[in-house]
């Protein structure tokens, strides 16, 4: 993969979202962690997956969580979107997310320090 100022350049897919309307926080977290994670683990080309639960919102819009997925490059993301594993994970998201609230951003991560 290419480098960006001497560091390995990867693609990070960031998704921010709200839980499905009417779903409790406990049920949302349980499904996201216990049901969805095993599906995400099967995604081809995925290098790392992180879930972050919102603990406080300071200004702006409210979201209940953020997920981050790392891939080697954009081609790996494009290949993923054509797989049955992706379709299964995408369908499962409808069980616990407000799908209209989902915002997805593909980024190049630059680690300035740490």
BELCORQUI-V527268 format. One record per pair of residues at least 24 apart in sequence whose C-alpha atoms are under 10 Angstrom apart, sorted by sequence separation. I is the first residue (numbers start at 1). J is the second residue. If there is no record, write none. Layout:
((I;J) (I;J))
This chain:
((29;53) (46;70) (47;71) (45;70) (46;71) (47;72) (45;71) (46;72) (44;71) (45;72) (45;73) (40;69) (77;106) (45;75) (46;76) (45;76) (46;77) (44;76) (45;77) (65;97) (74;106) (32;65) (44;77) (64;97) (74;107) (12;46) (45;79) (46;80) (12;47) (29;64) (44;79) (45;80) (73;108) (11;47) (12;48) (13;49) (14;50) (15;51) (16;52) (18;54) (28;64) (29;65) (44;80) (66;102) (68;104) (70;106) (10;47) (12;49) (28;65) (43;80) (44;81) (65;102) (66;103) (67;104) (68;105) (69;106) (70;107) (43;81) (63;101) (66;104) (68;106) (70;108) (25;64) (44;83) (63;102) (70;109) (43;83) (43;84) (44;85) (43;85) (44;86) (42;85) (43;86) (18;62) (19;63) (20;64) (41;85) (42;86) (43;87) (17;62) (18;63) (19;64) (40;85) (43;88) (16;62) (17;63) (18;64) (19;65) (39;85) (40;86) (42;88) (43;89) (16;63) (17;64) (18;65) (39;86) (42;89) (16;64) (17;65) (18;66) (40;88) (41;89) (16;65) (17;66) (39;88) (40;89) (15;65) (16;66) (17;67) (39;89) (40;90) (15;66) (16;67) (38;89) (39;90) (14;66) (15;67) (16;68) (36;88) (37;89) (14;67) (15;68) (36;89) (39;92) (13;67) (14;68) (15;69) (35;89) (36;90) (12;67) (13;68) (14;69) (12;68) (13;69) (14;70) (36;92) (12;69) (13;70) (35;92) (36;93) (11;69) (12;70) (13;71) (35;93) (11;70) (12;71) (36;95) (10;70) (11;71) (12;72) (32;92) (36;96) (10;71) (11;72) (12;73) (13;74) (31;92) (32;93) (35;96) (9;71) (10;72) (11;73) (12;74) (31;93) (9;72) (10;73) (11;74) (32;95) (8;72) (9;73) (10;74) (11;75) (13;77) (31;95) (32;96) (11;76) (12;77) (31;96) (32;97) (11;77) (30;96) (31;97) (28;95) (29;96) (28;96) (27;96) (28;97) (2;72) (1;72) (2;73) (1;73) (23;95) (24;96) (20;93) (23;96) (19;93) (20;94) (22;96) (23;97) (19;94) (20;95) (21;96) (23;98) (19;95) (20;96) (21;97) (22;98) (19;96) (20;97) (21;98) (18;96) (19;97) (20;98) (18;97) (19;98) (20;99) (17;97) (18;98) (19;99) (20;100) (17;98) (18;99) (20;101) (17;99) (18;100) (19;101) (17;100) (18;101) (19;102) (17;101) (18;102) (16;101) (17;102) (18;103) (15;101) (16;102) (17;103) (15;102) (16;103) (17;104) (15;103) (16;104) (14;103) (15;104) (16;105) (14;104) (15;105) (13;104) (14;105) (15;106) (13;105) (14;106) (12;105) (13;106) (14;107) (12;106) (13;107) (11;106) (12;107) (13;108) (11;107) (12;108) (13;109) (10;107) (11;108) (12;109) (10;108) (11;109) (9;108) (10;109) (9;109) (10;110) (8;109) (9;110) (7;109) (8;110) (9;111) (7;110) (8;111) (4;108) (7;111) (4;109) (5;110) (4;110))
